[in-house]
Amino acid sequence: MAALSFENTQENDPVNHPAHYADGWSNGAEVIDITENLPFNRGNAIKYLCRAGKKNPDTELEDLRKALWYIEREVNRLAASSDHQ
């Protein structure tokens, strides 16, 4: 079995470096550089906010709704957690 490679060997590698992921910030960071250091719900919300409409402009509103879904899930998780303390 071959080892997984996360090295970007192509300009647009749809697995390791999709084009819609490469639109980062001026410091060269990508969304994954930020989200992998956050709790799951928060990271996914940020991911959907930052990439909204970039993969498919027709799904921008759907992407924003997904971000909201993760934010609401995190709020509910925290609210339930503080109810039990």
C-alpha positions in Angstrom: 0.0 0.0 0.0 1.4 3.4 -1.0 1.9 6.1 1.7 -0.3 9.1 1.6 1.3 12.2 0.2 0.2 15.7 1.2 2.8 17.3 -0.9 1.4 19.6 -3.6 3.0 18.5 -6.8 0.5 20.2 -9.1 -0.8 23.7 -9.6 -4.4 22.5 -9.1 -4.4 19.2 -7.3 -8.0 18.4 -6.5 -7.1 16.2 -3.5 -4.2 17.9 -1.8 -4.6 21.5 -2.9 -7.9 22.3 -4.7 -8.0 25.6 -6.5 -10.8 27.0 -4.2 -8.6 26.3 -1.2 -5.6 28.3 -2.5 -7.3 31.7 -2.2 -5.8 32.5 1.2 -4.6 35.7 2.9 -1.8 38.0 2.0 0.5 36.2 4.5 0.1 32.9 2.5 -2.1 31.2 5.1 -4.9 29.0 4.0 -8.2 28.4 5.8 -6.9 25.0 7.0 -4.0 26.7 8.8 -6.5 28.4 11.0 -9.3 25.9 11.3 -7.2 22.9 12.4 -6.4 24.8 15.6 -10.0 25.4 16.5 -12.7 23.2 18.0 -14.6 21.3 15.3 -17.8 23.4 15.1 -15.9 26.7 15.1 -13.4 25.5 12.6 -16.1 24.3 10.2 -18.0 27.6 10.6 -14.9 29.5 9.7 -14.2 27.2 6.8 -17.7 27.8 5.3 -17.5 31.5 5.9 -14.1 31.9 4.2 -14.8 29.7 1.3 -18.5 30.7 0.7 -19.1 30.6 -3.0 -15.6 29.9 -4.1 -16.0 26.3 -5.1 -19.3 27.1 -6.8 -20.7 30.7 -6.9 -24.2 29.2 -7.1 -23.9 27.7 -3.6 -22.7 30.8 -1.7 -25.9 31.2 0.3 -25.9 27.5 1.1 -22.3 27.8 2.3 -23.3 30.7 4.6 -26.2 28.7 5.9 -23.8 25.8 6.7 -21.6 28.2 8.6 -24.6 29.4 10.6 -25.6 25.8 11.3 -22.2 25.1 12.9 -22.3 28.3 14.9 -25.8 27.4 16.2 -24.6 23.9 17.1 -21.6 25.3 19.0 -23.9 27.8 20.9 -26.3 25.0 21.8 -23.4 22.8 22.9 -22.0 25.5 25.2 -25.4 26.4 26.5 -26.1 22.7 27.4 -22.7 22.4 29.0 -23.2 25.5 31.2 -26.7 24.3 32.2 -25.1 21.2 33.8 -22.4 23.1 35.7 
